[in-house]
Amino acid sequence: MRTVAFIPARGGSKSILLKNIKPIAGKPLVYWAVRAACECDSIDRVYVATDSERIRETVESFKAGEEAAFFEKVVVIGRSAESASDTASTESAMLEFAEAVDFDTIILIQATSPLLKGEDLDRGFAAYAEEGTDSVLSVVRQKRFHWATDENGFTHPTNYDVFHRPRRQEFDGYLVENGAFYITSRKRLLATKNRVSGNIKAVEMSEDTFFEIDEPSDWVIIESLMKKKGALMTRPIPTIKLFLTDCDGCLTDGGMYYSEHGDELKKFNTRDGMAFTLLRKRGILTGIITSESVDLNRRRVEKLKLDFYEAGCKDKVSGIRKICAERGIALENVAYVGDDINDLEAIGMVGFGCCPADAIQSVKQHAKYVAKVNGGNGAIRDVVEYILGIQI
């Protein structure tokens, strides 16, 4: 019997931009769902279905990084625009998948439940194996008193007697879907077009898993819970083999200075120069990628003895890919520092995207690390010290 995990991860998200790859507890959100699936021995293949190239690259980086062996059963597949629209149901993506891939049992895992563990999935499959069970879903037991308003505008309790108010420890409460996972057969999925059907059993998860990430406030709550439970990665970044940075706004303060003769001047920081020396001593390759093509930048690169200088680079993503291909370096093992909108895609693509303290707001929201100081004031040194401190 072939069992597959199906993790839908669409690129569109109205509340949190590219939510599925935004870092939480040191890793992209989707990492935690994929990891839980890989921890479960009952699952033969883990399929991540996405319409986003950036999400695809992020998940593929799990298979190329230090944990490559752990993620070897992960497969990233495409997803049609129809099944990834704002109005499409999760079932539409599941049915699209079931029509294309052969399997016996499917477990739908939501990327928005990073507190999910492999042991939760093991309990789910144990319940599914019980005689007469057709489907399984994950739930949380809630012990709260519910009220409803009648047609006259008066409010009445729906799950307890106000004259016999139970103590919390004596109250059975009620079960609520937490959206973490659902198990059913391919046959039932295709016949009912629903994620669960027939005789359904529920597997209880911890009360903390009641929260799903739909809004920014949920993010704060769940990351706090993950830190409390020790889920925060002790090494929130991968091993860095290549360090790249933009020039203006990162190595400089972004100001444009001119002499009385019209010569362009720039202010670089010596602490940043030492940062490149520290990287070189660790065997980490270094370089600058900039849309500018001026002699001033070239002379700085030569003085710092950097390995790469991509000048006049309008497509930084392609520039980074080119360097990685030449040196056989995975994107996960690249750190990139940028400060403006033309750096956004590169920051999201590499393993460790960073920015100075005065970068534009959208860049700071997507960066995995924001320096404590502004560009041109030792921001590169700050980033490098953080990286090397983690990798000691």
Secondary structure by P-SEA (a helix, b strand, c coil): cbbbbbbbbbcccccccccccccccccccaaaaaaaaaacccccbbbbbbccaaaaaaaaaaaacccccccccbbbbbbccccccccccaaaaaaaaaacccccbbbbbbcccccccaaaaaaaaaaaacccccbbbbbbbbbbbbbbcccccbbbbccccccccccccccbbbbbbcccbbbbcaaaaaacccccccbbbbbbcccccccccccaaaaaaaaaaaaaaccccccccccccbbbbbccccccccbbbbcccbbbbbbbbaaaaaaaaaaaaaccccccccccccaaaaaaaaaacccccccccccaaaaaaaaaaaaccccccbbbbbccccaaaaaaccccccccccccaaaaaacccccccccccaaaaaaaaaaaaaac
